[in-house]
Amino acid sequence: NAAKALKDEGAKEIFSYIVHGVLSDRAFERISNSEIKELVLTDSIQATEKIKSSKKIRHISIAPLIGEAIKRIDSDSSVSALFD
């Protein structure tokens, strides 16, 4: 509904970003049929094959970020500096 409301108010394209994308079958179908142009999910939760095959859903890896955070914690370096 939010994507449709944005379109109705003049948005040309709608992108959505989710960190931990747990999508039920109903959510997958709703996204597939929505005004959302692209939904971006991180790989913090393994996606199903159905979700991986969607043309509207893109996965990005957060492994390098998590690895660097672990390294910085281990060496007592700043983790917040990763987000500057």
Secondary structure by P-SEA (a helix, b strand, c coil): caaaaaaaacccbbbbbbccccccaaaaaaaaaccccbbbbcccccccccccccccbbbbbaaaaaaaaaaaaaaccccccccc
